Amino acid sequence: MNINIVSFFFNKMDYCIMIILYSFFIITYEYANLFSTCDENIKKAEINKNSYTSDCERYEEEINGNIKEQFKEKCPQTFSYLNEIQTIKHNNSNLYEAHCVYLYYFLYYSYKEKGKNGTEIKNPFNELIRVNNEHQDAQCTNFRGITISDDEILKLKDIHDMYTELNKINNITDECNNICHCAKKCAQTYEKYVETCNYNNIPYFCTELLNIKKQYDAKMINKVCEPGIPRTLRSFKSYNIITLILIPICITLAISSFLFFLYKVNNYVTYVSLYSNSFTPYGSSFRCSAINKRKQYNNIDKEINIQELSENSLCSFRKNGYHILYKST
């Protein structure tokens, strides 16, 4: 029983460690609100890519045949893009990291029409980072080896699109000369995920949606739009997101407390048992009572044995009597 409890405790500890690691590494969604800046820089890199064409050609021979065409097509633009973002590296680390994630995102949508999925983008992404870091100052080294799934990419796009509409609302431009129109697009995308965030465990994505809701509500609360365009976005069932984070912590604390309680109780019982039997008058009376009971049981056993012995002797005597009488005749 105790072994099972300890095993259960350590299994929960492993689960908590896994949750902690998850919280450190799965953070791609928080970068989506910076993708508009990244998008501007990737467009600038497209304009300036020709100056890097000859540099990329020197590396084409060492690229695997399966991704050589993709590498050749995107290498000059990637070199230009990564060269520009090094100026951001020391001034805004979050924006710098967002540029690294955006490069994966950009490559995904560049090759989606050619039938490539999120996992298949990993190889050209890694090779572009590797070759760039051999040719010029190393960039995005911590992001080599990442894989962003199709589902994560889709969610990144939706977050990016919602932030794009919010930016249009905040800064009235020709793209959004009607605030209600932009708000409607944002609300429709947000609404797709309300039930998901009520009943599913993707807390980082849902946390980013809550940030969007906060900005949307602040901007639209006093606006009057046609029916179907909300002034505020629907809230999630907050206990779901909180529960996902708190459950493993609470379970771990509860089990730890329970095991500590059992340990203390066991020590207390052992202590009381030893000292009560050795040093207290009640302990002596308990021992005497136990001894008297044992003596009583022993006396009863002796009486039974004596009685059985007497009966056996009598039976034996009668048998012998019969034999003697028989022999006399």
N, C-alpha and C positions, 0 to 999 in steps of 0.2 A: 504493500500500500504506500509506504513512504517513498519507495523507489519510483512508483508511478507519479507521485506528486512532484518529486524533484525533476523527473523527466519532463513533465508537463510545464514546470516552471522554466526550464532551460529552452524548451521549444518556444515559449512565449518571448523569452529574451531574444532568441534568434529572429523572431518576427519583428520585434521592436527595432533591432539593429538594421534589419532590411528596410523598415520604414524610414529610419534616419538616413540611410544611404540614398534611398529614393528621393528624399527631400533635398539632398545635395546635388544630385546629378540630373534629375528630370525637371529642368527649369526652362525649357524652350519657349513656353507660352508667354512668359513675362517679357520676351524680346519683341513680340509682335507689335507692340505699340510704338516701336522705334523703326519699323520697317519702311516707313515713308521716307525717312532720311537715307536709309540704306538704298532704297530704290533710286533716289536722286543720284547717289554716287555710282551705282551700277550703270546708269545711263551716261554719266560723264565718262566712265571707263570705256563704254562702247565708242564714244567719240575719239578717245585718245589711244585706242588699242593698236593702231598701225605701227606705233613706235616700238612695240614689243614683238612684232611678228617674227623678225629674224632671231630673236632670243629664244622663242618657243621652238623654232625649227630645229635648233641644235639638240633638243631633247626628244623629238618625235621618234627616233629610232629605238629608244629604250622603252617605249610605251607598249604595253600589251595590245595585240591586234584587235581584241574585242572592244576596246575603248579608245583606240587611236584616233578614230574620226571625231569622236566627241572632244577628245583632248585638243586636237588641232583646231577645232572650231572655237573653243572657249578659252584656250590658253592666253592669247594676247589680252583679251578683255579682263580675265582673272588677274593677270600680272599687274595691269593698270589699276584695277580695283584694290588689290591688296597693298600695292605701293602707296595708294592714297590714304588708306585707313590707318597707317602707322602713325600719322599725325594725331589721331584720336586716342591712341593706345594709353597714353599717360595722363590724358586730361579727363577722359570719361570711359572708364573700364566697362560699364554696362553697355554703352553704345558700341564700343569696340567689339564686345562679344556678340552683340546683336548682328553686326556686320558679318561675322563668321557664320552664324546660323542662317542668315539671309542668303549667303552664297549657296548653301545647300538647297534652300528653298527656291532660289533663282534657277539653279541647274535642274531641279525637279520639273518645274513648269516649262523649261526650255525643251525638255526631252519627253514630256508626258505624251505629246501627240505622236511620238515615235514608238510608243508602247512601253516605255521604261517606267518602272515603279520606284517607290521610295528607297527600297533596299538596293536596287541596281544602281542608283545614283551614288552610292557610297564609294565605289571604286574610282570613278572619274574625279569625284570630290577629293579623295585622299591623294590621288596622283597629282592633281593640280596644286594642292597644298605642299606636297613633298617637293615637286620640281621648283615651285616658287621659292621655297625656303633654301634650296640649293643655289638658286640664281641671285636672290636679293635678300634683304632682311627678313628673317623668319616671322611669319604671321600665323595666327590661329593654330598654334601647335597643340593646344589643349583640346582642339576639336577634331583632330585626326582620329578616325576610327568610330565616330558617332554614326548612328543610323536613325533616321527619322522615318517612321512608317507612313504609309498612305493616309491613314486615319489622322495621325498627328499633323501631317501637312495640310489636310483639309481643314482641321480646326485652326491651325495657324493662319490659313487664308481667310477664314471667316472672321477671326479676331482682327486681322489686318484690315479687312474690308470695313468692319464696324468702326475701327479707329479712323479710317479714311473718311467715312461719312461724318464722324464727330468733328474731325478737323475742318471739313467743309462747312459745318454748322458754325463752328467757332470763328471761322474766317470766311465770310461771305465772298464767293468768287463766281465766275461765270459757270463753273461746274455745278454750283449749288445756289442758284438765285432764289430758290424756294426752300426755306428751312424745313417745312413740313415734309417735302418730298425726300430730302436726305434723312430726316428722322424716321420716316416710314421704312426705308431700306435697312437702317440700323436695327429698328425694332423687329422687323421680320426675321432677320438673321439671328438676333438674340433669342427670339421666341422658339426657334428650333431646338434650343438646348435647355429650356426650363425644366422639362420633365427629366432629361438626362441628369441634370445637376441635383434634382430632387432624390433620385434613386440610384445613382451610379457613383463609383469612387474614383473620380478624376478631379481631385481637389484643386490642383494648380490651374487647370483650365477654367474651372468654375470660379476660382478666386479672381482670375483675370476678367471674367464676365461681370463680376460684381464691381470691379473698377470701372468697367464700361457703363454699367447701370448708374453708378454714382455721378459720372460726368454727364450722361444723358439726362438724368433727372434734374440736375442743377441747371441745365440749359433749357429744358423744355417745360418745366413745372408751371411757368407763367404764360406759355404759348397756347394759342387757340388754333387747333387744326381740325380738319374734317374728321368725321367719325372713322374709327379704325386706326387712328394714329394716337397712341397713348401719351399722356403727359409724363408718366413715370413707367418704367419697365417693371414687370412682375418680379417679386422677390422669390428666392428659393426657400425651401424649408431648411432653415439655418441649422437645425439640429443634425441634419444628415452630414453636412460637411464637418461640423464640429465633432460629431460622433466618430467619423472615420479617423480623426486625428487622436481623439481622447481614449477610444476603446482600448487599444493595445497598451497605452500608458496606465490606464486604470486597472486593467487585468494584471499587469505586472506588479503594480503596487499592492493590489489585493492579495495576490499569491505570496508575495514577499512578506506581507504582514501576517498572513495565516501561518506560513512556515515558521516565522519568528515566534508567534504565539504558541505553536506546538512545541517548539524547542524549549520555551520558558516553562510551560506546563510540565513537560517531561522532567526537566531539572528540578522543579518544585516537588513533584511527586516523589522522585528519587530521594531528595533531601529529607522530606518529611518521613518517609518510610525508614530510612537509615537512623535518623536521630530519635524518632519516636520509639523504635524498638530497642535502642541502645541506652538512652538517657532519661526517658520520662517514666513516671510511675505507671502511667497507663500502658506504656510499652511493656513493663514488667508484668502487669496484670494480664495483658494479652498473652504474654508468653506462658504465664502460669496456667491461664485458662486453657490454652492449647495443650499444655503438658497434661493437665488433669483429664482433658477429653481423651487424649491418646491413652492415658492409663486406664480410663474407664472402658475404652474400646478394647484394650488389651485384656482387661479382666473378663469382659464378656466373652472374648475369644477363648480365654483359658477355661472358663466354665463350660463353654460349648465343647471344647476339646476333651475335657474331663468326662462330660456326659457321654460323648461319643465313645470314649475309651471304655467306660463302664459298660455301655450297651454291647460293645464289641466283645468284652470279656465274658459277659453273661451268655451271649450267643455262642461263644466258643466253648464255654463250660457245658451248655446244654448239648452241643454237638458231641462233645467228648463223652458225656453221660450216655447218650444213645449208643455210641459205639461200644462202650464197656458193657452195657446191658446186652447188647447183641452178641458180644463175644462170650458172655457168661452162659448163654443158652447153648 
